[in-house]
Amino acid sequence: MASLLAPLPAGAGEVEPSITFVGGGFGHGIGMSQYGALGRAEAGHLHEEILGFYYEGTVLSSVDGFDDTTTDFGLDDDIDVLVSVRTKVAVSTPREQVGSWELDVTADGQPVATITEPLEATWDSNSNRWSAISNGSDICSDVDACANSSLELAMSGDEYVVLEQQIDGNNIGKYRGGKIILHPATVNGPKGTQPARCGGTSSFCVIHGDLDLQEYLYGVSEVPFSWHEEALMAQAVAARSYAVSRVLARNASSWPDPFDLYDSVSDQKYVGWDEENYPGGWVECDGTTWCAAVDATDNLIVDYQGEVAETFYSASNGGATAEPPDVWAGGTTRPYLQAKADPFDSGDHNPSYSVRERVYTVAQVSEWLNSYTPPYPVPPDQLRVGTVQSITIDAPPSGRVSFAPVTIAGSAKTVTVTGRVSGGQIVDDGPYGFRFYTAIKEGCEATPGCDPLISTNFKIAGFFDVHFDDFFYEAVSWMSSERITTGTGPNIFSPNRSITRAETATFLWRFADKPPAVLPGPFDDVAIGSFYEEAVAWMSAERITTGKTATTFSPTDTVTRGQIATFLWRFAGSPESVAEHNFEDVGSDRYYSDAVRWMVEWDITTGTAHDRFSPDDPLNRGQIATFMWRLNRTPDAFHPNIVLPSSMRT
């Protein structure tokens, strides 16, 4: 659970309160991370190991064992990919690349013509027949089969030919092998039902069809082909498994359409035969690392207990994989798709999509939330929280906030909503479609110069009144992550507020891993059951403090800089130091003299000026955080006999 802290009241002297979102990932984060696969490959992992990590409990098997002969899906020459929906298409081949060419045109399985010139096809919904113009004439004008049917264009002979399709001067793409199928929206699909996704009455599906698995995979373009070969092989197996699982599932259902797969993120990116991806030439696949990866893994799929695994993947998971219910409404849990840490999806291998930080002011976030319009009507003031005071996210292990409860406390009201999807619950007010992630993302996108969140995998780090430009930002973030501090109260850290002796004792005790202490302690002014009682008793037992007197600790008194130097030095075991300093206000006979020399030696302090330490000045919370953080990074500053805190040992 991540909690944000509220801004100080106006005039408190703090920087403008801000909220820091720390997140990562690009895509849903389920299954294989492509950048994580690259990181693992560069670390020496084989593609089998990569796939085994992302798809828990699976093995690699031959796809032949999953050929469902009871359906119309066989593994040879019958994968059909939707590449566009259009009202007109021009089909040609680049003569300068392939020389002479010819395409066999059929309709309803009947021969229409063999063309050697470009063809322009349109569908007349009034007569329900094709117009197919090639070399100045309509090859369909006297062919009955061109009515109420699909039009197919296939290569003759065994040689693959590149097809270039143009619509109103705009390229759809270039496709090699198989055939181009033009299927009208008004013609029933292969299962006897009208296709639902071929557009309006005058439009038709443009399909690259009759492909075998290898031909299809040659045209998949999901990762840069310059990547490590083991990452490419992992991608090839995942893409093959995903395609097979999709086709089998659709053939077992009431899938109405005349194609098996989309060429987009609805399934996976398919570009056909793009010369930018195949610099070795369109006709041959030799010499490209992607084709080599496809060939090296020929027939291999991911097998989970005798079934083809649905091998979901995305560009980056941001450091943790997700489970389907974390991301998708009604997502079904699968044993091989588990939420777990993925350290190889990191900035070392993923400069574009790894963990990234966004800092927005409290005023910005408040405005975005209060002005957000849900996808369906609600009372006009229903979601208006006023000025945001805290945000708490109860996220699952994956870190995804899509369905996580998000509690927003504001000056006007407190609401609890979901992170992303409709149906978020507002406390005491029933369900409404308030989406926290969407509100923040859309609000930022509408703000000039704002960098929006790119993933639902994020947490809210730090405190509203600790800005990333503050000198104590990293120190306070460390204290928060180590649970040394939880703030001064409801949602603030108060970095400029003087720190008390009770708070100091508590910080040091938590830094030391909350060691047990004998209660009650020696001081009469330490209340029994107070938050600092055990910490003060421990400090006394360890001789870190002797109190203001033998019987008083003075827990509410402010700590001075000289006192904190002494506390930290004793905490480290009172090691000797011969360091010199230029502080004119630190005499050699003061109780804190040895402690200040030690702090200078280990760069824990640089003083308040080049010749001043200001030992009697009060210490504030930002300063103690900085001192403790610097000490945490300096194990050599401790006496050899002292056992280091656990945060330093790890």
Beta strands, then each sheet from edge to edge (+ up, - down):
strand 1: 2-3
strand 2: 18-23
strand 3: 32-33
strand 4: 59-62
strand 5: 79-86
strand 6: 88-92
strand 7: 103-107
strand 8: 110-115
strand 9: 119-124
strand 10: 129-134
strand 11: 137-138
strand 12: 151-155
strand 13: 162-167
strand 14: 170-176
strand 15: 179-184
strand 16: 204-211
strand 17: 261-262
strand 18: 300-304
strand 19: 307-308
strand 20: 313-314
strand 21: 356-361
strand 22: 388-393
strand 23: 405-410
strand 24: 414-418
strand 25: 425-426
strand 26: 430-431
strand 27: 458-461
sheet 1: 1+ 22- 23+ 24-
sheet 2: 21+ 2- 27+
sheet 3: 3+ 20+
sheet 4: 4+ 18- 19+
sheet 5: 8+ 7- 12+ 15- 16+ 5- 17-
sheet 6: 11+ 10- 9+ 6- 13+ 14-
sheet 7: 25+ 26-
end
